[in-house]
Amino acid sequence: MKIATYNVNGVNGRLPVLLRWLELAAPDIVCLQELKAPQEKFPENAIRDLGYDVVWHGQSRWNGVALLSRVGEIYETRRGLPGDPDDVQSRYIEAAVNGVLVAGLYLPNGNPRPGPKFDFKLRWFDRLRDHLASLIDVDAPVIIAGDYNVMPTDLDVYAPERWRDDALFAPEVKAAYQRLLDQGWQDAIRHLHPDEVIYTFWKYWRGAFERNAGLRIDHLLLNPAAAARVVAGDVDVRPRAWEKTSDHAPVWIELGEPKRPRRKLHAQE
């Protein structure tokens, strides 16, 4: 099963890119972020025409998340992160699909730092950690995928010295991400590529993509049941080179079949 996350940076404006990538890569389950479309403007029919079931949590102009599946019906379990009844931003959606629990998130950017937006980001991280504590020990694969707006280490950012004061690279934010890993979640891409310079986002200006001056801010976190089944994962950089594309690239993992216990042989066998 191939599971991907992709910040599309405007689902309607980038729809040709999204549809082209879906046909090319054929992911089984996809988490989309930054739809920038109200609920009624999501391009449901175009996505269903490719054979995907879809649920989405839209918001006019900003935010927005969606889940796509071509391997079975989507059973939505949560829309919005718990812990703050005043938070109406569309940043979290969660569902059961074909034996796995998948959540798609778009974590707040947090700039400028310091300030109210940065404080909101840290509170959102705390709420996420509290919620994920209830999912880490689920006896089924759980994947928390999306744009986390954090570069966890210096290896995850081009020219880290230029980002020290940014909300995506602040010590408090990196510590908040580490607390998720301390719960038992595995950063799938970093686990599979422990020493590799690997990015998921490149700014549009100054030839950042061509120079590979990027950031790794899109992550897939796996609970132990999912981590035991992951067999591959990487960043699909192809769409980032297309015209009128997102500044992010899709990130994917592949889960193998669950391991079955070996049958014990009796003496007479």
RAWOHU-V351646 format. One line per field, one symbol per residue. phi: phi as a letter, one per 40 degrees, with the letter a starting at -180 (. if undefined). psi: psi as a letter, one per 20 degrees, with the letter a starting at -180 (. if undefined). burial: 1 if it has 9 or more other ideal C-beta (glycine too) atoms within 8 Angstrom, else 0. A space follows every 50 residues. Layout:
phi: ???
psi: ???
burial: ???
This chain:
phi: .bbbbaccfhcccbddcccccdcccfccbbbbbfcfacdcbccdcccccc gbcababcacgbfgbabbabbhccbcbabgcchacccbccbaaaacafgb bbbbbbcdcgccbcicccccccccdcccccccccbccdcacbbbbiccfa ccadccacfdccbdccccbcdcccccccccccchcbccccccbcbccabb abccbffdcccfcbbbbbbbbbcdccccbcbaiabccdcccccfbccbbc bbbbbcccccccccccdcc
psi: pppqqooilnhghjghgggggghghlqgpppqrlhlprgijpmgghghhj jpqqqqnrpphrbpqqpqpjkrqpnphqoqpriniiojqnipqqqpoljq ppppqnqqgiqqprrhhgghghhggghgggghhiihjplqpppoqaoilp ohrhijppmhhijhjqiijqhhghhgghhghhhjqpogghghmhjpopqi ppqhrkkgghilnaqnipqopprhhghiipirqapnighhirqlrqirqq pqrpprqqppqpppprhi.
burial: 11111111111101101111110010111111111110100110011101 01111111100011111111000101010110000010011111111101 11111111011010001111111111111111001101001111111111 11000110010010011111001101111110101111111110000111 11000001100111111111111111101100111101110100111111 1111100000000000000
